Amino acid sequence: MLRLRTVGRRTATARVAILAYFEDGVDLVTMAMNGWGDPEPAWWLNLQAHPDATVELVDGPRSVRARAAVGDERRRLWERWSHYTRNLNEYAALRSRETAVVVLEPASRTESVDS
């Protein structure tokens, strides 16, 4: 589990969510789900508005930038997640929209790409 610190999209105040994740190289990967309920989780809506965030892990905090995986990357990460969650596709089918696979990249990597 990781602790995700975001900025509220409407309030601009600090928000915290506890999320399951796995590591994919230097990236952290999680799913934008709300207990498989239909609404998008608030933390994901906040990240879409303000993608820069902080995660707290056992080894300390990290600055990250969030994005949704797309295409082949999404398929690969979804398949990997299915090893951790039985019946993943069946649960996802309960939602009216595709569940985003969220990649939390190290902020230092995205800063050098953006520069």
ROBATI-421455 format. One line per field, with one value per residue (C-alpha): residue number from 1; residue in three letters; y, x, z. Coordinates in nm, 3 decimals, always signed. Layout:
% ROBATI-421455
nr = [NUM,...] .
rest = [ALA,...] .
py = [Y,...] .
px = [X,...] .
pz = [Z,...] .
END
This chain:
% ROBATI-421455
nr = [1,2,3,4,5,6,7,8,9,10,11,12,13,14,15,16,17,18,19,20,21,22,23,24,25,26,27,28,29,30,31,32,33,34,35,36,37,38,39,40,41,42,43,44,45,46,47,48,49,50,51,52,53,54,55,56,57,58,59,60,61,62,63,64,65,66,67,68,69,70,71,72,73,74,75,76,77,78,79,80,81,82,83,84,85,86,87,88,89,90,91,92,93,94,95,96,97,98,99,100,101,102,103,104,105,106,107,108,109,110,111,112,113,114,115] .
rest = [MET,LEU,ARG,LEU,ARG,THR,VAL,GLY,ARG,ARG,THR,ALA,THR,ALA,ARG,VAL,ALA,ILE,LEU,ALA,TYR,PHE,GLU,ASP,GLY,VAL,ASP,LEU,VAL,THR,MET,ALA,MET,ASN,GLY,TRP,GLY,ASP,PRO,GLU,PRO,ALA,TRP,TRP,LEU,ASN,LEU,GLN,ALA,HIS,PRO,ASP,ALA,THR,VAL,GLU,LEU,VAL,ASP,GLY,PRO,ARG,SER,VAL,ARG,ALA,ARG,ALA,ALA,VAL,GLY,ASP,GLU,ARG,ARG,ARG,LEU,TRP,GLU,ARG,TRP,SER,HIS,TYR,THR,ARG,ASN,LEU,ASN,GLU,TYR,ALA,ALA,LEU,ARG,SER,ARG,GLU,THR,ALA,VAL,VAL,VAL,LEU,GLU,PRO,ALA,SER,ARG,THR,GLU,SER,VAL,ASP,SER] .
py = [+0.000,+0.357,+0.687,+0.929,+1.301,+1.506,+1.858,+1.887,+1.989,+2.227,+2.318,+2.321,+2.161,+1.857,+1.519,+1.171,+0.826,+0.483,+0.268,-0.072,-0.061,-0.254,-0.142,-0.138,-0.042,+0.300,+0.365,+0.284,+0.149,+0.160,+0.136,+0.425,+0.237,+0.326,-0.016,-0.112,+0.140,+0.347,+0.693,+0.780,+0.803,+1.158,+1.104,+1.023,+1.329,+1.536,+1.391,+1.465,+1.831,+1.842,+1.549,+1.634,+1.452,+1.283,+0.917,+0.785,+0.439,+0.236,+0.376,+0.737,+0.995,+1.037,+1.315,+1.174,+1.281,+1.084,+0.980,+0.718,+0.429,+0.386,+0.134,-0.152,-0.019,-0.024,-0.377,-0.497,-0.334,-0.451,-0.808,-0.775,-0.641,-0.940,-1.159,-0.975,-0.948,-1.252,-1.187,-0.845,-0.832,-0.933,-0.662,-0.403,-0.497,-0.368,-0.014,+0.189,+0.328,+0.185,+0.168,+0.382,+0.222,+0.502,+0.531,+0.737,+0.834,+0.981,+1.359,+1.388,+1.181,+1.387,+1.713,+1.619,+1.515,+1.836,+2.063] .
px = [+0.000,+0.104,-0.022,-0.102,-0.109,-0.294,-0.432,-0.811,-0.930,-1.195,-1.062,-0.685,-0.643,-0.433,-0.605,-0.482,-0.574,-0.434,-0.392,-0.269,+0.007,+0.283,+0.619,+0.691,+1.055,+1.078,+0.706,+0.430,+0.105,-0.243,-0.602,-0.850,-1.129,-1.377,-1.449,-1.558,-1.838,-1.917,-1.800,-1.436,-1.243,-1.184,-0.807,-0.803,-1.013,-0.772,-0.471,-0.630,-0.656,-0.319,-0.097,+0.194,+0.166,+0.360,+0.353,+0.470,+0.622,+0.803,+1.135,+1.012,+0.829,+0.860,+0.746,+0.551,+0.357,+0.043,-0.086,-0.321,-0.159,-0.289,-0.262,-0.015,+0.118,-0.232,-0.295,+0.038,-0.020,-0.383,-0.267,-0.009,-0.270,-0.492,-0.228,-0.303,-0.683,-0.891,-1.183,-1.045,-1.228,-1.559,-1.529,-1.433,-1.740,-1.956,-1.849,-1.993,-1.650,-1.305,-1.102,-0.792,-0.456,-0.266,+0.110,+0.291,+0.622,+0.913,+0.882,+1.253,+1.204,+0.910,+1.091,+1.385,+1.148,+0.944,+1.251] .
pz = [+0.000,-0.059,+0.077,-0.206,-0.134,-0.394,-0.427,-0.436,-0.781,-0.646,-0.302,-0.368,-0.025,+0.054,+0.016,+0.111,-0.023,+0.062,-0.250,-0.356,-0.616,-0.783,-0.916,-1.287,-1.307,-1.142,-1.190,-0.944,-1.091,-0.940,-1.060,-1.059,-0.892,-0.628,-0.484,-0.836,-0.803,-1.109,-0.999,-1.052,-0.724,-0.604,-0.591,-0.965,-1.050,-0.841,-1.027,-1.363,-1.258,-1.076,-1.184,-0.953,-0.620,-0.344,-0.247,+0.086,+0.088,+0.352,+0.226,+0.236,+0.027,-0.350,-0.579,-0.873,-1.179,-1.264,-1.603,-1.742,-1.928,-2.284,-2.565,-2.532,-2.203,-2.052,-2.177,-2.033,-1.695,-1.681,-1.745,-1.472,-1.228,-1.306,-1.138,-0.812,-0.842,-0.922,-1.159,-1.252,-1.586,-1.427,-1.163,-1.422,-1.627,-1.341,-1.430,-1.718,-1.807,-1.855,-1.535,-1.573,-1.505,-1.333,-1.370,-1.107,-1.264,-1.069,-1.093,-1.170,-1.488,-1.609,-1.530,-1.752,-2.034,-2.005,-1.997] .
END
